[in-house]
Amino acid sequence: MLELLNAIPRELILPPTSLFLLIALGLLLWRRWPRLGRWVAGTGLALLTFLSTTGGAGIFVAPLERMTVPLRTPERMGAQAIVVLAAGRLRNAPEYGGRDIPDYVALARLRYGAHLQRRTGLPLLVSGGTGAKAGKPGFALADAMSTALREDFGVPVKWLERGSRDTAENASFSAAMLRASGVKRILLVTDAMHMARARIAFERAGLEVIDAPTVFFSRPPAAGEPDFAVSDWLPSAEGTRLSWYAVYELIGLAWYRVRLG
């Protein structure tokens, strides 16, 4: 229930819910102020349509991803550890005997973390809490991440940070564990849209951060691919998801910069 109550205000300001509310407001205004009502509802509908396309979402995705670059030579960065941040999870996966497993966003981060560990030989920390539930006291996102790295990628995990509820706590709690082991410089693994906000949090926590982003959505077309695809401008679930995520990160980044300075 607490998670639900915390999520309601966030969803109200993010697309598509905020745009549905704008359309509803326009329809309410229509009877008394027809011109204003049509304008408000039409604006909401136009924005909803635009932001449900991958092309429209790219307007918000691209600025976030330009704040970081792919890591080309991780073994030359002088890092002492790799930190992989949690995302979500799939609860009670039947194919894994009812265990919770990392969702596809978390899995992409884990795969890249395993790739970096094999290239560098550095120890791994996985960070993610908010996992306690009935029948699994103390279970955290970090537990599912560690299991996946060990069983699916054959990569050991040295530290599990299980207490964090958000990116700021990922940074604070992970930094305390790493400092106790003498670690000051890290490769930070998360997806490209989240990297700018994560970097601010970890640097604020006193660590030297080397970006190790993964999952880039905005990139130039490959040789022979067209610059423009009709499918980019057709509404889709993926376009809606990207818009939601990008707007969330932009708001979060602005808040971090105001709060943390």
Secondary structure, DSSP 8 states (H G I E B T S, - for coil): -HHHHHHHHHHHHSTTHHHHHHHHHHHHHHTTSHHHHHHHHHHHHHHHHHHTSHHHHHHHHHHHHTT----S-GGGS--SEEEEE---EEEEEGGGTTEEEE-HHHHHHHHHHHHHHHHH---EEEE-----BTTBTT--HHHHHHHHHHHHS----SEEE---SSHHHHHHHHHHHHHHTT--EEEEEEEHHHHHHHHHHHHHTT-EEEEEEE--------TTS-S--GGGGS--HHHHHHHHHHHHHHHHHHHHHHHH-
